[in-house]
Amino acid sequence: MAIDTQNNSNIPLDSSSGEVPGVHTLLMYYADKSKLHNSLNQDVVLTTSDKLKLALTKYKDGLIAKTAWITPLSLFVTLVAAIIATDFKKIIISAELWQALFYLMTLASFVWLIASLIRKFRTKENAEDRFIKEILNQLND
């Protein structure tokens, strides 16, 4: 294995063809050249892609629950401001119906906000920790 000195690169070249080698060769080259300083005990996890996809889906749901309250809060504040600032007029439908629709949408966004906040605070465990536990649990099954 040779080093590409023509391009001033440290990428090892395949000595027979002069082409950039595959990932395995690169990993082996850099593993031989690297020093490992072990100051932490780490767990190495090997799993299948389908188990990883399932765990990632659950992880994504946990991340969404953390920030899902932002949209209903924004909608609620906007609708309250519109109700306060608007003098409803008859456009296609009566003014009273417009006002009732805005009150109904405000109530719906408030319920959505409360449900999102409950979901956020029920997710006590950190999503990243839950992701790792899910993978480890799948390996033990």
Residue, then its C-alpha position, 0 to 999 in steps of 0.5 A: m500500500a502506497i501513500d498518494t504523494q502526487n496530490n499531497s494526500n495521506i490517502p493510501l493507494d492500492s499499490s497494484s492499480g494506483e486507485v483509491p482502495g475500498v472502505h475496509t482497506l482504509l479502515m485497516y490502514y488507519a487502524d494500524k496508524s492510530k493509537l487507542h487511548n482507553s479511559l472509558n469503558q464502552d458498550v459496543v452494540l451490534t444489531t440488525s437494520d430492522k431493529l434499528k429502524l423500529a427503535l429510531t421510529k420510537y426515538k423520533d416520536g419522543l423527539i416530536a413530543k418534546t417540541a409538539w407544543i410549539t405549533p398549538l401555542s402559536l396558533f392559540v396566541t394568534l387566534v386570541a389576538a385575532i379575536i381581540a383585534t377583530d371586528f367581525k363583519k358579514i363576509i359570505i357568512s354572518a359576523e356572529l358565525w365568524q366569531a363563533l368559528f374563531y372561538l371554536m378554533t381557539l378552543a380546539s387549539f387550546v385543547w391541542l396545546i394542553a394535550s401536547l404539554i401533557r405528552k411532553f411532560r409524560t415523556k420523563e425519560n430522555a429520548e436518547d436514553r430511551f433509544i439506547k434502552e430500546i435497542l438493548n432490550q431488542l437484543n435481549d429478546 
